[in-house]
Amino acid sequence: MSETNGAGERFAIGISFGNSSSSIARINSEGKAEVIANEEGDRQIPSILSYIGGEQYHGTQAKAQLIRNSSNTVAYFRDYLGKDFKSIDPTPCHNSAHPIQTDSTVAFSIRDSEGETPNTVTVSEITTRHLLRLKQSATDYLGKEVNAAVITVPTDFNDAQREALTAAAKAAGIEVLQLIHEPVAAAVAYDARPESVVTDKLVVVADFGGNRSDVAVLASRGGMYTILATAHDYELGGSTLDKIVIDHFAKEFIKQHKTDPRENARGLAKLKLEGEATRRALSLGTNATLSIESLADGIDYSSTINRTRYELLANKVFSQFTGLIEQVIKKAELDVLDIDEVVFSGGVSHTPKIAQIARSIFPEKTKILAPSVETTAVNPSELSVRGAAIQASLIQEFDAEDIEQSIHPMVTATPHLNNAIGVEFSSGDAVEFSPLLNTQTALPARRIAQYNVPKDGGDVLVRVVEGVREIKVTKPEPKPKEEKPKAEDDEDVSDFDDDSDEEEEEIREIVWKTQNPIAELAVKGIKANGKVELMVHINADLGLQITAREVGGQSAVRGAVESP
């Protein structure tokens, strides 16, 4: 029996509400995000509800009903929430209850009671039932009534969808403290780790889910996140890879038994369930076996596929995933050289080949955070919910007014720097531009940095300037071709060897060019091998206050620049 909360006490969790699966998490007594398993032991809970004789099944149990009870099983409904019926794509629901129109909104006709007559249940009601089951699973595990949550949403969720989700959660007895974007939640999960150091960086979060893929570029500046660009593909996901596995085994079955199991609805449903399991197994091991009882015409079927064969068949689809990453970087008007981290999120991100292709696209300095290439990577399926749980733990003690004020657009939609602000030194030898505040830094902002000065010390002139980064491309000089003496019996031999010489790749690097000078300060009499400490504070109106001093020195030089 669960322990009851005190009057007015808020007990919050993080919820990742996905179109394919959902997760729940809570910060434990050690201060770590813990993903909670439901009654069946699943941490990735399929976002599916099914009804038999008025009894409700949820998660994995409901997913199993897609074969025998598809018309009373509701799946892949999240993206319909808050949408007009005419604007939805019903394709993902071909093997489950089909969406219908009710007062311009989306609903499902299902037998969710003991009677034989189907009932019309709106997508909002289905969402409430799903959230209620997630809430109950968390309450049972934690022994305390859950009544609040931070819920993740995709970056393309509009205001109507956000309002519909908030209303559905309220009907389930859940106070929505905040709706947090999925890529931001994933970034928070990494940056909240004890070993993480908060630095200014550009991060790509690639969320590859069961039915759709979403990629975003984030600017992380002083622990604040700004979404610079997003890209979405609503037809690219785990189901795309599942189809490749399904088609491979279906063709094998046709060769052996002269019948196509995909032409039978039940056979196709069985193939889809087992095909997904096989694809997941190939992410962990080098071989996987698909085994289905009575696949078609009463024939049992079993076969094996290895990872090499699978990767050859799916190579084009893998390129689509990484192509989406390149697309969003271009959309943000950036280059792969600008990206500091690539975070892989979502179930499909377990696929080793996708991370390996991404590793070949980015320079060596870029961190690829995926299990197959980085041993310290967090489970991609749990990233979003961990971030939501961390955020829930931070704000659950706040008053509703404080939460509302802190996430109000007047606070969150702050002005940002368009150009980087950095430092140049003048003291005999030339010193390169060093960025102190990068582009997309939210204002107001303050940065403090220390710089080495020439070994002999002396007077140093500090220039604060704007800088613009450019990509410098250096093309290798063509190698002169060596003429080889021709043998007497070589008339029919082609020049294949000459053509096969590998050309050197062009070298691409980031270079900084200074533009507008902002201020100059002279720091006099610095000791040999000394350092200069510079503090720059920028107001929201772009006014600057600058302080420069010798590290360990008593006096400082100050300057101010009025807003333009």
Disulfide bonds with the S-S distance in Angstrom:
none
